[in-house]
Amino acid sequence: GLSCVAGLLPGAAPARGAAAGQQRAGSVTMAGAAALAKKTTVLEGVKENMDGSALMFCVRSEGLRVNELNDLRMKLPEGVRLQCVKNTLVNIAAKDFEQFNAEGLDGLLHYSNYWFFATEAGMRDSIKVWKTFTEESGRKESGEIVGGIFDAQVLDGKGVEAVSKLPTKQELMGKTALLLKALPTKLARSLNEAGAGRIARGLE
């Protein structure tokens, strides 16, 4: 009986109201924690893509369909990743990587973008794959590369294409090896020619 009376006493309703308020606050806190956890997971994913990449460049996401993007990902070279990332997260993640912590990065962080994260070996082919995709899908103009970052430098679309055409370290090492391999042969030939010249002069 007392419990029923207590429920009718003044002050009981505010107590229930306070409890409801605390419950709502708790729900908001939980939702905020979940959002933060999701953002942290995405951020770690972006950092994982940046790690080991030499070039990152972006294109506008407007008009790109999920099935097209899935096909595009299938054609990308090994080690190249494609991800739609919020500008704030790109800005935060780039600060942890020397090759991407570029002054002027803010200039690229507008609108919604898909970012390509390319290893040095995959830079050239990732550009080729994207250009082929834009030509075949009729997006040659709207699909132009907005810009990118390489060696802590912000590049425009043409700069990104130019960098992708540079010889990789592996290619340079291959050329150096060929030159070194050819050097003893050339040197021996030069020494033989010099010796033959001396002999000829001695016979004169």
Accessible surface in RSA format (square Angstrom, percent):
REM  Atomic radii and reference values for relative SASA: ProtOr
REM  Chains: A
REM  Algorithm: Lee & Richards
REM  Probe-radius: 1.40
REM  Slices: 20
REM RES _ NUM      All-atoms   Total-Side   Main-Chain    Non-polar    All polar
REM                ABS   REL    ABS   REL    ABS   REL    ABS   REL    ABS   REL
RES GLY A   1    84.59 104.3   0.00   N/A  84.59 104.3  40.17 110.2  44.42  99.5
RES LEU A   2   156.49  87.2 150.21 107.5   6.28  15.8 150.46 105.7   6.02  16.2
RES SER A   3    90.75  76.7  70.51  94.1  20.24  46.6  56.05 119.4  34.70  48.6
RES CYS A   4    90.68  68.6  78.34  87.4  12.34  29.0  32.55  82.5  58.13  62.7
RES VAL A   5    79.06  52.0  79.01  71.5   0.05   0.1  79.05  68.7   0.01   0.0
RES ALA A   6    49.22  45.3  44.21  68.2   5.01  11.4  44.44  62.6   4.78  12.7
RES GLY A   7    40.11  49.5   0.00   N/A  40.11  49.5  26.96  74.0  13.15  29.5
RES LEU A   8   154.91  86.3 126.64  90.6  28.27  71.1 130.46  91.6  24.45  65.8
RES LEU A   9    99.78  55.6  95.23  68.1   4.55  11.4  95.70  67.2   4.08  11.0
RES PRO A  10   130.92  95.4  98.42  89.7  32.49 118.1 111.00  91.6  19.92 123.8
RES GLY A  11    44.32  54.7   0.00   N/A  44.32  54.7  28.80  79.0  15.52  34.8
RES ALA A  12    24.90  22.9  13.46  20.8  11.44  26.0  21.79  30.7   3.12   8.3
RES ALA A  13    59.94  55.1  52.11  80.4   7.83  17.8  53.07  74.7   6.86  18.2
RES PRO A  14    90.27  65.8  74.50  67.9  15.77  57.3  86.12  71.1   4.15  25.8
RES ALA A  15    62.66  57.6  47.96  74.0  14.70  33.4  56.78  80.0   5.89  15.6
RES ARG A  16   150.83  63.3 143.11  72.9   7.73  18.4  74.98 102.5  75.85  46.0
RES GLY A  17    41.80  51.5   0.00   N/A  41.80  51.5  34.71  95.3   7.08  15.9
RES ALA A  18    57.84  53.2  42.94  66.3  14.90  33.9  54.82  77.2   3.02   8.0
RES ALA A  19    56.71  52.1  49.23  76.0   7.48  17.0  51.81  73.0   4.90  13.0
RES ALA A  20    39.99  36.8  36.23  55.9   3.76   8.5  39.09  55.1   0.90   2.4
RES GLY A  21    25.01  30.8   0.00   N/A  25.01  30.8  19.89  54.6   5.12  11.5
RES GLN A  22   133.81  74.8 121.80  89.0  12.01  28.6  44.44  94.6  89.37  67.8
RES GLN A  23   132.97  74.4 122.02  89.2  10.96  26.1  41.46  88.3  91.51  69.4
RES ARG A  24   158.22  66.4 155.84  79.4   2.39   5.7  73.62 100.6  84.61  51.3
RES ALA A  25    57.51  52.9  49.20  75.9   8.31  18.9  56.08  79.0   1.43   3.8
RES GLY A  26    31.95  39.4   0.00   N/A  31.95  39.4  31.47  86.4   0.48   1.1
RES SER A  27    64.88  54.8  56.09  74.9   8.79  20.3  34.08  72.6  30.79  43.1
RES VAL A  28   108.47  71.4 103.38  93.6   5.09  12.3 106.64  92.7   1.83   5.0
RES THR A  29    94.70  67.4  85.99  87.2   8.71  20.7  69.70  93.6  25.00  37.8
RES MET A  30   143.28  74.2 136.06  90.0   7.22  17.2 107.39  91.3  35.89  47.5
RES ALA A  31    63.20  58.1  50.20  77.5  13.01  29.6  58.59  82.5   4.61  12.2
RES GLY A  32    40.93  50.5   0.00   N/A  40.93  50.5  35.21  96.6   5.72  12.8
RES ALA A  33    59.17  54.4  47.36  73.1  11.81  26.9  53.00  74.6   6.17  16.3
RES ALA A  34    63.73  58.6  49.70  76.7  14.02  31.9  58.41  82.3   5.31  14.1
RES ALA A  35    60.35  55.5  49.95  77.1  10.41  23.7  56.66  79.8   3.70   9.8
RES LEU A  36   118.17  65.8 114.81  82.1   3.36   8.5 117.65  82.6   0.52   1.4
RES ALA A  37    58.61  53.9  49.18  75.9   9.43  21.4  56.82  80.0   1.79   4.7
RES LYS A  38   148.81  72.6 142.55  87.5   6.26  14.9  91.05  82.0  57.76  61.5
RES LYS A  39   106.99  52.2 102.40  62.8   4.60  10.9  49.47  44.5  57.52  61.3
RES THR A  40    66.12  47.0  63.98  64.9   2.14   5.1  52.01  69.9  14.11  21.3
RES THR A  41    95.96  68.3  88.05  89.3   7.91  18.8  67.63  90.8  28.33  42.8
RES VAL A  42    51.40  33.8  46.31  41.9   5.09  12.3  51.40  44.7   0.00   0.0
RES LEU A  43    26.61  14.8  26.61  19.0   0.00   0.0  26.61  18.7   0.00   0.0
RES GLU A  44    93.54  53.7  90.05  68.1   3.49   8.3  40.00  77.4  53.54  43.7
RES GLY A  45    25.62  31.6   0.00   N/A  25.62  31.6  23.77  65.2   1.85   4.1
RES VAL A  46     0.00   0.0   0.00   0.0   0.00   0.0   0.00   0.0   0.00   0.0
RES LYS A  47    45.77  22.3  45.09  27.7   0.68   1.6  17.90  16.1  27.87  29.7
RES GLU A  48   134.43  77.2 119.01  90.0  15.42  36.7  42.93  83.0  91.50  74.7
RES ASN A  49    27.93  19.3  22.08  21.3   5.85  14.1   2.84   6.8  25.09  24.3
RES MET A  50     0.00   0.0   0.00   0.0   0.00   0.0   0.00   0.0   0.00   0.0
RES ASP A  51   100.63  70.5  85.38  85.0  15.26  36.1  10.19  24.0  90.44  90.2
RES GLY A  52    60.31  74.4   0.00   N/A  60.31  74.4  42.20 115.8  18.11  40.6
RES SER A  53     7.75   6.6   3.34   4.5   4.41  10.2   0.45   1.0   7.30  10.2
RES ALA A  54    25.00  23.0  19.02  29.3   5.98  13.6  23.86  33.6   1.13   3.0
RES LEU A  55     0.00   0.0   0.00   0.0   0.00   0.0   0.00   0.0   0.00   0.0
RES MET A  56     0.00   0.0   0.00   0.0   0.00   0.0   0.00   0.0   0.00   0.0
RES PHE A  57     0.00   0.0   0.00   0.0   0.00   0.0   0.00   0.0   0.00   0.0
RES CYS A  58     0.00   0.0   0.00   0.0   0.00   0.0   0.00   0.0   0.00   0.0
RES VAL A  59     0.74   0.5   0.74   0.7   0.00   0.0   0.74   0.6   0.00   0.0
RES ARG A  60    74.51  31.3  67.55  34.4   6.96  16.6  33.54  45.8  40.97  24.8
RES SER A  61    20.03  16.9  13.33  17.8   6.71  15.5   5.53  11.8  14.51  20.3
RES GLU A  62   160.06  91.9 134.76 102.0  25.30  60.2  57.65 111.5 102.40  83.6
RES GLY A  63    50.52  62.3   0.00   N/A  50.52  62.3  37.60 103.2  12.92  28.9
RES LEU A  64    25.25  14.1   3.06   2.2  22.19  55.8   3.06   2.2  22.19  59.7
RES ARG A  65   141.41  59.4 136.98  69.8   4.43  10.5  60.55  82.7  80.86  49.0
RES VAL A  66   112.25  73.9 109.04  98.7   3.21   7.7 109.23  94.9   3.02   8.2
RES ASN A  67    93.77  64.7  88.68  85.7   5.10  12.3  39.59  95.3  54.18  52.4
RES GLU A  68    24.33  14.0  21.94  16.6   2.38   5.7  16.18  31.3   8.15   6.7
RES LEU A  69     6.69   3.7   6.69   4.8   0.00   0.0   6.69   4.7   0.00   0.0
RES ASN A  70    74.30  51.2  71.51  69.1   2.79   6.7  23.30  56.1  51.00  49.3
RES ASP A  71    82.48  57.8  80.94  80.6   1.53   3.6  15.98  37.6  66.50  66.3
RES LEU A  72     2.08   1.2   0.51   0.4   1.57   4.0   1.83   1.3   0.25   0.7
RES ARG A  73    98.95  41.5  84.79  43.2  14.16  33.7  45.32  61.9  53.63  32.5
RES MET A  74   167.52  86.8 133.88  88.6  33.64  80.1 102.12  86.8  65.40  86.7
RES LYS A  75   131.93  64.4 110.76  68.0  21.18  50.4  77.82  70.0  54.11  57.6
RES LEU A  76    20.13  11.2   3.73   2.7  16.40  41.2   3.73   2.6  16.40  44.1
RES PRO A  77    30.12  22.0  16.20  14.8  13.92  50.6  27.84  23.0   2.29  14.2
RES GLU A  78   172.72  99.2 143.20 108.3  29.52  70.3  66.53 128.7 106.19  86.7
RES GLY A  79    25.22  31.1   0.00   N/A  25.22  31.1  17.99  49.4   7.24  16.2
RES VAL A  80     6.57   4.3   0.00   0.0   6.57  15.8   0.00   0.0   6.57  17.8
RES ARG A  81   126.38  53.1 124.85  63.6   1.53   3.7  36.59  50.0  89.79  54.4
RES LEU A  82    12.26   6.8   0.74   0.5  11.52  29.0   0.74   0.5  11.52  31.0
RES GLN A  83    38.27  21.4  37.66  27.5   0.61   1.5  17.81  37.9  20.46  15.5
RES CYS A  84    61.47  46.5  40.35  45.0  21.12  49.6  14.11  35.7  47.36  51.1
RES VAL A  85     5.36   3.5   0.00   0.0   5.36  12.9   1.99   1.7   3.36   9.1
RES LYS A  86   148.92  72.6 138.72  85.1  10.20  24.3  93.11  83.8  55.81  59.4
RES ASN A  87    35.54  24.5  31.23  30.2   4.32  10.4  12.93  31.1  22.61  21.9
RES THR A  88    91.17  64.8  86.14  87.3   5.03  12.0  80.74 108.4  10.43  15.8
RES LEU A  89     7.36   4.1   7.36   5.3   0.00   0.0   7.36   5.2   0.00   0.0
RES VAL A  90     0.00   0.0   0.00   0.0   0.00   0.0   0.00   0.0   0.00   0.0
RES ASN A  91    43.57  30.0  43.54  42.1   0.03   0.1   1.34   3.2  42.23  40.8
RES ILE A  92    84.47  48.1  81.90  61.0   2.57   6.2  81.98  59.0   2.48   6.7
RES ALA A  93     0.00   0.0   0.00   0.0   0.00   0.0   0.00   0.0   0.00   0.0
RES ALA A  94     0.53   0.5   0.53   0.8   0.00   0.0   0.53   0.7   0.00   0.0
RES LYS A  95   126.07  61.5 107.33  65.9  18.74  44.6  69.78  62.8  56.29  60.0
RES ASP A  96    89.98  63.0  56.95  56.7  33.03  78.1  21.82  51.3  68.16  68.0
RES PHE A  97    31.30  15.7  28.67  17.8   2.63   6.8  31.11  18.9   0.18   0.5
RES GLU A  98   156.82  90.0 140.79 106.5  16.03  38.2  60.93 117.8  95.89  78.3
RES GLN A  99    50.23  28.1  46.82  34.2   3.41   8.1  25.99  55.3  24.24  18.4
RES PHE A 100     0.00   0.0   0.00   0.0   0.00   0.0   0.00   0.0   0.00   0.0
RES ASN A 101    80.81  55.7  64.42  62.3  16.39  39.5   3.53   8.5  77.27  74.7
RES ALA A 102    10.34   9.5   0.09   0.1  10.25  23.3   1.27   1.8   9.07  24.0
RES GLU A 103   173.45  99.6 144.45 109.3  29.00  69.1  66.59 128.8 106.87  87.3
RES GLY A 104    46.47  57.3   0.00   N/A  46.47  57.3  33.88  93.0  12.59  28.2
RES LEU A 105     9.11   5.1   8.10   5.8   1.02   2.6   8.10   5.7   1.02   2.7
RES ASP A 106    93.83  65.7  90.69  90.3   3.14   7.4  35.70  84.0  58.13  58.0
RES GLY A 107    54.28  66.9   0.00   N/A  54.28  66.9  33.47  91.9  20.81  46.6
RES LEU A 108    12.92   7.2  11.84   8.5   1.07   2.7  12.51   8.8   0.41   1.1
RES LEU A 109    22.20  12.4   9.78   7.0  12.42  31.2   9.78   6.9  12.42  33.4
RES HIS A 110    96.65  52.8  93.49  65.0   3.16   8.1  62.19  64.1  34.46  40.1
RES TYR A 111   172.71  80.6 142.71  81.2  30.01  78.1 110.17  82.8  62.55  77.1
RES SER A 112    62.32  52.7  50.65  67.6  11.67  26.9  43.43  92.5  18.89  26.5
RES ASN A 113     0.68   0.5   0.00   0.0   0.68   1.6   0.00   0.0   0.68   0.7
RES TYR A 114    32.17  15.0  32.17  18.3   0.00   0.0   5.35   4.0  26.82  33.1
RES TRP A 115     0.00   0.0   0.00   0.0   0.00   0.0   0.00   0.0   0.00   0.0
RES PHE A 116     0.00   0.0   0.00   0.0   0.00   0.0   0.00   0.0   0.00   0.0
RES PHE A 117     0.27   0.1   0.08   0.1   0.19   0.5   0.08   0.1   0.19   0.5
RES ALA A 118     0.00   0.0   0.00   0.0   0.00   0.0   0.00   0.0   0.00   0.0
RES THR A 119    39.37  28.0  39.37  39.9   0.00   0.0  36.61  49.2   2.76   4.2
RES GLU A 120    53.67  30.8  49.58  37.5   4.09   9.7  17.29  33.4  36.38  29.7
RES ALA A 121    78.84  72.5  55.11  85.1  23.72  54.0  56.40  79.4  22.44  59.4
RES GLY A 122     2.64   3.3   0.00   N/A   2.64   3.3   2.58   7.1   0.06   0.1
RES MET A 123     5.35   2.8   5.35   3.5   0.00   0.0   5.35   4.5   0.00   0.0
RES ARG A 124    73.86  31.0  72.52  37.0   1.34   3.2  32.93  45.0  40.93  24.8
RES ASP A 125    66.82  46.8  66.67  66.4   0.15   0.4  11.46  27.0  55.36  55.2
RES SER A 126     0.00   0.0   0.00   0.0   0.00   0.0   0.00   0.0   0.00   0.0
RES ILE A 127     7.46   4.2   7.46   5.6   0.00   0.0   7.46   5.4   0.00   0.0
RES LYS A 128   121.32  59.2 118.09  72.5   3.24   7.7  77.51  69.8  43.81  46.7
RES VAL A 129    26.77  17.6  21.64  19.6   5.13  12.4  25.53  22.2   1.23   3.3
RES TRP A 130     4.32   1.7   4.32   2.1   0.00   0.0   4.09   2.2   0.23   0.4
RES LYS A 131    84.46  41.2  84.23  51.7   0.24   0.6  46.00  41.4  38.47  41.0
RES THR A 132    64.73  46.0  64.13  65.0   0.60   1.4  39.54  53.1  25.19  38.1
RES PHE A 133    27.49  13.8  23.69  14.7   3.80   9.9  27.23  16.5   0.26   0.7
RES THR A 134     6.91   4.9   6.91   7.0   0.00   0.0   0.68   0.9   6.24   9.4
RES GLU A 135    92.95  53.4  69.85  52.8  23.09  55.0  21.52  41.6  71.43  58.3
RES GLU A 136   131.43  75.5  92.08  69.7  39.34  93.7  47.35  91.6  84.08  68.6
RES SER A 137    42.42  35.8  10.39  13.9  32.03  73.8  22.38  47.7  20.04  28.1
RES GLY A 138    70.06  86.4   0.00   N/A  70.06  86.4  35.90  98.5  34.16  76.5
RES ARG A 139    35.52  14.9  34.15  17.4   1.37   3.3  16.62  22.7  18.90  11.5
RES LYS A 140   137.28  67.0 129.12  79.2   8.16  19.4  77.60  69.8  59.68  63.6
RES GLU A 141   151.58  87.0 138.51 104.8  13.08  31.1  52.15 100.9  99.43  81.2
RES SER A 142    84.63  71.5  56.41  75.3  28.22  65.0  59.64 127.0  24.99  35.0
RES GLY A 143     7.18   8.9   0.00   N/A   7.18   8.9   5.59  15.3   1.59   3.6
RES GLU A 144   116.29  66.8 106.02  80.2  10.26  24.4  36.54  70.7  79.74  65.1
RES ILE A 145    18.06  10.3   4.46   3.3  13.60  32.8   4.46   3.2  13.60  36.9
RES VAL A 146    42.80  28.2  23.09  20.9  19.71  47.5  29.74  25.8  13.06  35.4
RES GLY A 147     0.00   0.0   0.00   N/A   0.00   0.0   0.00   0.0   0.00   0.0
RES GLY A 148     0.00   0.0   0.00   N/A   0.00   0.0   0.00   0.0   0.00   0.0
RES ILE A 149     0.00   0.0   0.00   0.0   0.00   0.0   0.00   0.0   0.00   0.0
RES PHE A 150    49.13  24.6  48.44  30.0   0.69   1.8  48.44  29.4   0.69   2.0
RES ASP A 151    98.39  68.9  90.09  89.7   8.30  19.6  12.76  30.0  85.63  85.4
RES ALA A 152    34.48  31.7  27.04  41.7   7.45  16.9  27.04  38.1   7.45  19.7
RES GLN A 153   111.02  62.1 109.84  80.3   1.18   2.8  29.12  62.0  81.90  62.1
RES VAL A 154    52.40  34.5  26.43  23.9  25.97  62.6  26.43  23.0  25.97  70.4
RES LEU A 155    33.94  18.9  29.41  21.0   4.54  11.4  33.38  23.4   0.57   1.5
RES ASP A 156    92.19  64.6  82.62  82.2   9.57  22.6  38.73  91.2  53.46  53.3
RES GLY A 157    13.53  16.7   0.00   N/A  13.53  16.7   9.46  26.0   4.07   9.1
RES LYS A 158   175.11  85.4 167.92 103.0   7.18  17.1 112.07 100.9  63.04  67.1
RES GLY A 159    18.17  22.4   0.00   N/A  18.17  22.4  17.44  47.9   0.73   1.6
RES VAL A 160     0.00   0.0   0.00   0.0   0.00   0.0   0.00   0.0   0.00   0.0
RES GLU A 161    44.24  25.4  44.24  33.5   0.00   0.0   6.71  13.0  37.53  30.6
RES ALA A 162    59.13  54.4  48.24  74.4  10.89  24.8  54.17  76.3   4.96  13.1
RES VAL A 163    17.15  11.3  16.47  14.9   0.68   1.6  17.13  14.9   0.02   0.1
RES SER A 164     3.56   3.0   2.39   3.2   1.17   2.7   0.00   0.0   3.56   5.0
RES LYS A 165   144.50  70.5 125.45  77.0  19.05  45.4  76.84  69.2  67.66  72.1
RES LEU A 166    90.01  50.1  88.75  63.5   1.26   3.2  89.62  62.9   0.39   1.1
RES PRO A 167    56.86  41.4  44.60  40.7  12.26  44.6  46.39  38.3  10.47  65.1
RES THR A 168    17.52  12.5  16.72  17.0   0.80   1.9  14.24  19.1   3.28   5.0
RES LYS A 169   144.73  70.6 143.24  87.9   1.48   3.5  86.71  78.0  58.02  61.8
RES GLN A 170   138.63  77.5 132.42  96.8   6.21  14.8  44.54  94.8  94.09  71.4
RES GLU A 171    68.30  39.2  58.55  44.3   9.75  23.2  39.39  76.2  28.91  23.6
RES LEU A 172    88.44  49.3  87.80  62.8   0.65   1.6  87.90  61.7   0.55   1.5
RES MET A 173   137.05  71.0 130.00  86.0   7.06  16.8 108.95  92.6  28.11  37.2
RES GLY A 174    34.16  42.1   0.00   N/A  34.16  42.1  32.71  89.8   1.45   3.2
RES LYS A 175   119.49  58.3 117.08  71.8   2.41   5.7  76.11  68.5  43.39  46.2
RES THR A 176    70.80  50.4  70.43  71.4   0.36   0.9  46.92  63.0  23.87  36.1
RES ALA A 177    57.61  53.0  49.14  75.8   8.47  19.3  53.83  75.8   3.78  10.0
RES LEU A 178   122.06  68.0 117.82  84.3   4.24  10.7 118.42  83.2   3.65   9.8
RES LEU A 179   121.44  67.6 115.33  82.5   6.11  15.4 116.28  81.7   5.16  13.9
RES LEU A 180   110.51  61.5 103.31  73.9   7.20  18.1 103.66  72.8   6.85  18.4
RES LYS A 181   164.60  80.3 146.65  90.0  17.95  42.7  99.33  89.4  65.26  69.5
RES ALA A 182    37.09  34.1  31.35  48.4   5.74  13.1  37.06  52.2   0.03   0.1
RES LEU A 183    99.91  55.6  99.23  71.0   0.68   1.7  99.90  70.2   0.01   0.0
RES PRO A 184    81.28  59.2  73.77  67.3   7.51  27.3  77.80  64.2   3.48  21.6
RES THR A 185    78.39  55.8  71.44  72.4   6.95  16.6  50.90  68.4  27.49  41.6
RES LYS A 186   112.89  55.1 111.55  68.4   1.34   3.2  65.45  58.9  47.44  50.5
RES LEU A 187   101.68  56.6  98.48  70.5   3.20   8.0 101.56  71.3   0.12   0.3
RES ALA A 188    47.65  43.8  44.47  68.6   3.18   7.2  47.58  67.0   0.07   0.2
RES ARG A 189   126.71  53.2 123.66  63.0   3.06   7.3  49.63  67.8  77.08  46.7
RES SER A 190    62.74  53.0  56.72  75.7   6.02  13.9  29.11  62.0  33.63  47.1
RES LEU A 191   114.11  63.5 107.38  76.8   6.73  16.9 107.85  75.7   6.26  16.8
RES ASN A 192   105.57  72.8  95.08  91.9  10.49  25.2  28.59  68.8  76.98  74.4
RES GLU A 193   112.48  64.6 100.17  75.8  12.30  29.3  46.93  90.8  65.55  53.5
RES ALA A 194    47.65  43.8  34.18  52.7  13.48  30.7  46.05  64.8   1.60   4.2
RES GLY A 195    17.15  21.2   0.00   N/A  17.15  21.2  16.73  45.9   0.42   0.9
RES ALA A 196    59.54  54.7  49.94  77.1   9.60  21.8  53.99  76.0   5.54  14.7
RES GLY A 197    24.54  30.3   0.00   N/A  24.54  30.3  23.70  65.0   0.84   1.9
RES ARG A 198   150.79  63.3 141.46  72.1   9.33  22.2  55.79  76.2  95.00  57.6
RES ILE A 199   116.87  66.5 109.78  81.8   7.09  17.1 116.06  83.6   0.81   2.2
RES ALA A 200    51.94  47.8  45.76  70.6   6.17  14.0  49.54  69.8   2.39   6.3
RES ARG A 201   154.11  64.7 141.13  71.9  12.99  30.9  64.68  88.4  89.43  54.2
RES GLY A 202    64.94  80.1   0.00   N/A  64.94  80.1  36.78 100.9  28.16  63.1
RES LEU A 203   148.74  82.8 116.46  83.3  32.27  81.1 119.28  83.8  29.46  79.3
RES GLU A 204   173.77  99.8 107.32  81.2  66.45 158.2  77.01 149.0  96.76  79.0
END  Absolute sums over single chains surface
CHAIN  1 A    13711.0      11380.8       2330.2       8446.8       5264.2
END  Absolute sums over all chains
TOTAL         13711.0      11380.8       2330.2       8446.8       5264.2
